[in-house]
């Protein structure tokens, strides 16, 4: 199995490839210890993947593109996880495993019961790196974007004009389960999935979301942790 790496589109010079990113060069030469004549797969975040033969390895890496083809691993149905900020590595867990699963994008937000109220630039960079590595590992060809942090009101206002099915997970929902939206899920190619913090959403927040086109649902009698609720729901939707 070939190692897979996302690279800047500017790395492609016709049928030639030029890698100057120091971190990627270190990974190829020092971690994987690849040699001239060996092959890797490069991704330009467009849906294509390129089989590349390594020709020169040094302070920069040069290679020849042997094959270009469409990657067919991306799910047809697009799921965008709208995730309330979480403590420590829990948010990173969401990005890592939901990217592995095939989620199309992430929109973090701050809700009423969010304990964490901000995310610093260094953590954003770390989360973007986790998304990139997870996409490479799982055979994807498109990086799920990590959008800017919003307040609950901002994200509801933004999403009200977006096409697609909008769902909000709420443990207090007594009537509707995810299965009740099977028909709507099948009919919509794009789904926005809103997941609350550890303390869940307030009734007022759910009412506001419903007023802007969201449907609330329950995952059943058991209460799932916030960091796995989106993963479980996405897995059900995609399968």
C-alpha positions in Angstrom: 0.0 0.0 0.0 1.4 3.4 -1.0 1.8 6.2 1.5 -0.7 9.1 0.8 -0.1 12.8 1.3 -2.0 16.0 0.6 0.1 18.6 -1.1 -0.4 22.1 -2.5 -1.6 22.2 -6.1 1.5 24.3 -6.9 3.6 21.2 -6.2 2.5 19.9 -9.6 4.4 21.1 -12.6 2.8 19.3 -15.5 3.8 15.6 -15.1 6.5 16.6 -12.6 6.1 17.0 -8.8 8.2 19.2 -6.6 7.9 18.9 -2.8 9.5 21.6 -0.7 7.5 21.3 2.5 10.0 20.5 5.2 7.7 18.5 7.4 6.5 16.3 4.5 10.1 15.8 3.3 11.0 14.7 6.9 8.1 12.3 6.9 9.0 10.8 3.6 12.8 10.5 4.2 13.2 10.1 7.9 10.0 8.5 9.1 9.0 6.2 6.2 12.6 6.1 4.8 11.4 6.0 1.2 14.1 5.8 -1.5 14.4 6.8 -5.1 12.4 4.6 -7.3 9.7 4.0 -4.7 6.2 5.4 -5.2 3.7 7.5 -3.2 0.2 8.8 -3.8 -0.3 12.6 -3.7 -3.6 14.4 -3.4 -4.4 18.0 -4.4 -7.7 18.2 -2.6 -9.7 18.2 -5.9 -10.9 14.6 -5.8 -8.0 13.3 -7.9 -5.1 11.2 -6.7 -1.7 10.9 -8.4 0.7 7.9 -8.4 4.2 9.5 -8.2 7.6 7.8 -8.7 10.3 9.4 -6.6 13.2 10.6 -8.8 15.3 12.9 -6.5 15.4 13.0 -2.7 17.3 15.7 -0.8 16.5 19.2 0.5 13.5 18.9 -1.8 11.9 15.9 -3.5 11.2 15.5 -7.2 9.0 12.9 -8.8 7.2 11.9 -12.0 3.4 11.5 -12.1 2.8 7.9 -13.4 -1.0 8.0 -13.1 -3.8 10.4 -12.4 -7.3 9.0 -11.5 -10.5 9.9 -9.7 -10.7 8.9 -6.1 -14.0 7.0 -5.5 -13.9 6.8 -1.8 -15.7 10.1 -1.0 -19.3 9.5 0.2 -22.0 10.8 -2.1 -24.1 12.1 0.8 -22.5 15.1 2.5 -22.6 15.5 6.2 -21.5 18.7 7.9 -21.0 18.3 11.7 -21.9 21.4 13.7 -20.1 20.6 16.9 -20.2 22.6 20.2 -16.7 23.2 21.6 -15.5 20.5 23.9 -12.7 20.1 26.5 -9.2 18.9 25.7 -8.7 16.2 23.2 -12.4 15.4 22.9 -12.9 17.9 20.1 -9.8 16.5 18.3 -11.5 13.0 18.6 -14.5 14.4 16.8 -12.4 15.7 13.9 -10.2 12.6 13.7 -12.9 9.8 13.6 -15.6 11.8 11.7 -13.0 12.5 9.0 -12.2 8.7 9.0 -15.8 8.0 8.5 -16.4 10.4 5.6 -17.9 13.5 7.1 -17.7 16.4 4.6 -17.0 19.4 6.9 -17.0 20.8 10.4 -18.6 24.0 11.9 -17.7 24.5 15.6 -19.8 26.8 17.7 -20.4 28.0 21.3 -23.7 27.1 22.9 -25.3 28.1 26.2 -23.9 25.1 28.1 -20.5 25.1 26.4 -17.7 25.0 29.0 -15.0 26.0 26.5 -15.7 29.4 25.0 -12.8 29.9 22.6 -10.3 28.1 20.5 -6.8 29.5 20.0 -4.9 29.6 16.7 -2.4 26.9 17.7 -5.2 24.5 18.5 -6.9 25.3 15.2 -3.7 24.4 13.4 -3.4 21.1 15.4 -7.0 20.2 14.6 -6.5 20.9 10.9 -3.4 18.7 11.0 -5.4 15.9 12.6 -8.1 16.2 9.8 -5.4 16.1 7.2 -3.7 13.0 8.6 -7.0 11.3 9.2 -8.1 11.9 5.6 -4.7 10.6 4.3 -5.0 7.5 6.5 -8.5 6.6 5.5 -8.0 7.0 1.7 -9.9 10.2 1.1 -9.1 12.7 -1.6 -10.9 15.9 -0.2 -10.1 17.5 3.1 -13.2 18.3 5.2 -12.9 22.1 5.9 -12.8 23.3 9.5 -14.8 26.5 9.4 -14.5 29.5 11.8 -16.0 29.4 15.3 -19.5 30.9 15.6 -21.9 31.5 18.4 -25.1 29.4 18.5 -27.1 32.4 17.2 -24.6 33.0 14.4 -24.6 29.4 13.2 -28.4 29.1 13.3 -28.7 32.3 11.3 -26.1 31.1 8.8 -27.7 27.7 8.3 -31.2 28.9 7.9 -30.5 29.8 4.2 -28.5 26.6 3.4 -30.1 23.8 1.4 -30.3 20.3 2.8 -31.7 18.5 5.8 -30.9 20.1 9.2 -31.0 17.9 12.3 -30.3 18.7 15.9 -29.5 15.9 18.4 -31.4 16.4 21.7 -31.7 13.9 24.5 -35.0 15.4 25.7 -36.7 14.6 22.4 -39.5 12.1 23.2 -41.2 11.6 19.9 -38.7 11.6 17.1 -35.8 9.2 16.6 -33.3 9.3 13.7 -35.1 6.5 12.0 -38.2 8.7 11.6 -36.2 10.9 9.2 -35.1 8.0 7.0 -37.1 9.3 4.0 -35.8 12.9 4.4 -32.2 11.6 4.8 -32.5 9.6 1.6 -33.9 12.5 -0.3 -31.2 15.0 0.8 -27.6 14.8 -0.4 -26.5 17.3 2.2 -27.2 17.0 5.9 -26.3 19.5 8.7 -26.0 17.7 12.0 -25.9 19.8 15.2 -24.3 18.3 18.3 -24.4 20.0 21.7 -21.9 20.1 24.5 -21.6 17.7 27.4 -24.6 19.3 29.1 -26.7 19.2 26.0 -28.8 21.9 24.4 -31.3 23.9 26.4 -35.0 23.8 25.4 -34.8 27.4 24.3 -31.9 26.6 21.9 -33.8 23.6 20.4 -36.9 25.8 19.9 -34.8 28.4 18.2 -33.2 25.8 15.9 -36.6 24.3 15.0 -37.9 27.8 14.2 -35.1 28.0 11.6 -35.7 24.7 9.9 -34.1 22.1 12.1 -35.7 18.8 13.2 -34.8 17.5 16.6 -34.2 13.8 17.2 -33.1 11.3 19.9 -30.6 8.5 19.6 -32.7 6.4 22.0 -32.9 5.9 25.7 -29.1 5.9 26.3 -27.2 9.2 26.6 -24.1 9.3 24.4 -21.1 11.5 25.1 -20.9 14.6 22.9 -17.6 13.5 21.3 -19.2 10.3 19.9 -22.8 11.4 19.2 -21.9 12.9 15.9 -19.8 9.9 14.9 -22.7 7.5 15.7 -25.3 9.5 13.9 -23.1 10.0 10.8 -22.3 6.3 10.7 -26.0 5.5 10.7 -26.7 8.0 8.0 -23.9 6.9 5.7 -24.6 3.2 6.1 
